[in-house]
Amino acid sequence: MMTSASFAQEKNIETESVTLDNLITFIVEHYSVQTDSTETKNITFLIETYADDFNTEDKVILKQAFKLLTKRVTEDDLISIVTYSSFSGIALTQVEATDIKKLLYVIEHPKSSVKTFEEDGIELAYEFAKENFIEDSENSVVMIRIPNRKDEVAKTDSKDSNKTTKKKSNAVVLTAIALLPELIAVIKD
C-alpha cells in the first residue's frame, strides 16, 4: 500500500474512494456537466469484486452510474477499469469516456474482461495510472468498494422447500432516481 501511495504522490494522481451505494451521488458531485475547467480527465476506476460476476442489483447501479458519467464527460476524457479483491486485473484499458458500450460490457462480464490476473489489484491500478499518466490532465483513481457482498447462496428455512435464494443487499437506488431528474433521462436512453 505504501508503494501505491508513493506512485500517486509522484505523478499527482488524485485518489477517491466511494461505496457502490453512493456511486451515483459521487458522479453527480464530482463530474459536473457545467465546468469551467478545460482540463481533460484520465480516470482509472478500481472496482471491488466479490465473485466471478456482480449480482443483478450491483450491475444495475454500476451500469446506471457509468451511463450517467458518459453524459458528464467529453470524448477527450479517458476511462480505464481495474478490478481487485476476488480477482484482480485490468478489465478495460483507456477508452474514450463516452464509449458506453465498452464500459457496459465490462460491467456485464467483469472476469472475462480481464486478460491477465494479478496478485494485487490496488497496486496494479496505481501502476497502470502512473504508466498512463497524461500531463495537463486530471489523473485520478476512483476506488469503488462493494461492502458486505459474498459469493454464497443462502438456504431457506422452509422444511417443505429445497429452494435456495441469493442474499439481497440493502442498496437504495430509488432515492437517487427520485432526486436526480437528469438520471431519469439517462435511464431512458
C-alpha positions in Angstrom: 0.0 0.0 0.0 2.9 2.3 0.7 4.1 1.8 -2.9 0.7 2.7 -4.2 0.6 5.9 -2.2 4.1 7.0 -3.5 3.0 6.4 -7.1 0.1 8.7 -6.6 2.2 11.4 -5.0 4.9 11.2 -7.6 2.7 11.8 -10.5 0.0 13.8 -8.8 -2.8 11.2 -9.2 -5.9 12.0 -7.1 -7.4 9.2 -5.2 -11.1 9.0 -4.4 -13.0 6.2 -2.6 -16.7 5.5 -2.7 -19.1 2.7 -1.9 -21.3 1.4 -4.6 -24.4 2.7 -2.8 -23.0 6.2 -3.1 -21.6 6.0 -6.6 -24.3 7.9 -8.5 -24.2 10.7 -6.0 -20.4 10.8 -6.2 -20.6 11.1 -10.0 -23.1 13.9 -9.8 -20.9 15.8 -7.3 -17.5 15.2 -9.0 -18.2 15.3 -12.7 -20.2 18.4 -13.4 -21.9 18.9 -16.8 -21.1 22.6 -16.5 -17.4 23.0 -15.7 -15.1 25.9 -16.0 -12.1 23.6 -16.4 -10.9 22.7 -19.8 -8.6 20.1 -18.3 -9.3 16.6 -19.6 -9.9 13.7 -17.3 -8.0 10.4 -17.2 -9.9 8.3 -14.7 -9.0 4.8 -13.6 -11.9 3.1 -11.9 -10.8 0.4 -9.4 -13.8 -1.8 -8.8 -14.0 -4.4 -5.9 -15.1 -7.9 -7.0 -16.6 -10.5 -4.7 -17.4 -13.2 -7.3 -16.9 -14.0 -11.0 -19.9 -11.7 -11.7 -21.8 -8.9 -10.0 -25.3 -9.6 -8.7 -28.2 -8.0 -10.6 -28.6 -5.1 -8.3 -24.9 -4.2 -8.3 -24.9 -4.4 -12.1 -27.9 -2.0 -12.4 -26.2 0.5 -10.1 -22.8 0.3 -12.0 -24.5 0.5 -15.4 -26.6 3.5 -14.5 -23.6 5.2 -12.9 -21.5 4.7 -16.0 -24.3 5.8 -18.3 -24.6 9.0 -16.2 -20.9 9.5 -16.3 -20.7 9.3 -20.1 -23.2 12.2 -20.3 -21.0 14.3 -18.0 -17.6 13.9 -19.7 -16.2 14.6 -23.2 -14.7 12.4 -25.9 -11.3 13.7 -24.9 -11.6 12.2 -21.5 -10.4 8.7 -20.8 -11.6 5.9 -18.6 -9.9 2.6 -17.5 -11.3 -0.1 -15.3 -9.2 -2.3 -12.9 -10.6 -4.9 -10.6 -9.4 -6.0 -7.1 -10.3 -8.5 -4.3 -11.9 -11.7 -5.6 -9.9 -11.4 -8.9 -7.5 -8.6 -9.9 -6.6 -7.3 -13.3 -7.0 -4.7 -15.9 -10.5 -5.1 -17.3 -10.5 -2.1 -19.6 -7.6 -0.1 -20.9 -8.0 3.5 -21.7 -11.0 4.2 -23.9 -13.0 7.4 -24.7 -15.1 8.2 -21.7 -18.2 8.4 -23.9 -17.7 4.8 -25.2 -20.7 3.4 -23.2 -20.7 0.0 -25.0 -17.2 -0.9 -23.8 -17.9 0.3 -20.3 -21.2 -1.7 -20.0 -19.6 -4.8 -21.4 -17.0 -4.8 -18.6 -19.8 -4.5 -16.0 -21.7 -7.3 -17.6 -18.6 -9.6 -18.0 -16.1 -8.5 -15.4 -14.0 -11.6 -15.1 -13.8 -12.4 -18.8 -12.7 -8.8 -19.5 -9.5 -9.4 -17.5 -6.9 -10.9 -19.8 -4.1 -11.3 -17.2 -4.9 -11.9 -13.5 -2.6 -10.2 -10.9 -2.0 -10.6 -7.2 -2.8 -7.1 -6.0 -5.4 -5.1 -8.0 -4.9 -1.9 -5.9 -1.2 -1.7 -6.6 -1.9 -2.6 -10.2 -4.3 0.3 -10.6 -1.7 2.8 -9.4 1.0 1.3 -11.6 -1.4 1.5 -14.5 -2.4 5.1 -13.7 1.3 6.0 -13.4 2.2 4.4 -16.8 -0.8 6.1 -18.5 -0.3 9.4 -16.8 -1.2 12.3 -19.0 0.4 15.7 -18.4 -2.0 18.7 -18.1 -4.9 16.3 -17.3 -6.8 15.5 -14.2 -5.5 12.0 -13.5 -7.4 10.0 -10.8 -8.0 6.6 -9.4 -11.6 6.1 -8.1 -12.0 3.1 -5.9 -15.5 1.6 -5.9 -16.0 -0.5 -2.8 -18.8 -3.1 -2.6 -19.0 -4.0 1.1 -20.8 -6.9 2.6 -21.2 -9.0 -0.6 -20.4 -12.6 -0.6 -20.5 -15.3 -3.3 -22.7 -17.6 -1.4 -26.2 -19.0 -1.6 -28.4 -18.8 1.5 -30.7 -21.7 2.2 -34.3 -21.0 3.2 -35.6 -22.3 6.5 -38.7 -23.9 5.0 -38.9 -27.6 5.7 -41.1 -28.2 2.5 -38.8 -26.4 0.2 -35.3 -27.2 -1.1 -35.0 -23.9 -2.9 -32.1 -21.6 -2.4 -32.0 -17.8 -2.8 -29.2 -15.3 -3.0 -28.9 -12.9 -0.2 -30.1 -9.4 -1.1 -28.2 -6.2 -0.4 -29.8 -3.0 1.0 -28.8 -0.6 -1.7 -31.2 2.3 -2.2 -31.5 3.1 -5.8 -34.9 4.8 -5.7 -33.7 7.7 -3.7 -31.1 8.7 -6.3 -33.7 8.3 -9.1 -36.2 10.4 -7.3 -33.7 13.2 -6.6 -32.0 13.3 -9.9 -34.2 14.1 -13.0 -31.0 14.0 -15.0 -30.5 10.4 -14.0 -34.0 9.5 -15.3 -33.1 10.9 -18.7 -30.0 8.6 -18.7 -32.0 5.6 -17.7 -34.5 6.2 -20.6 -31.6 6.0 -23.0 
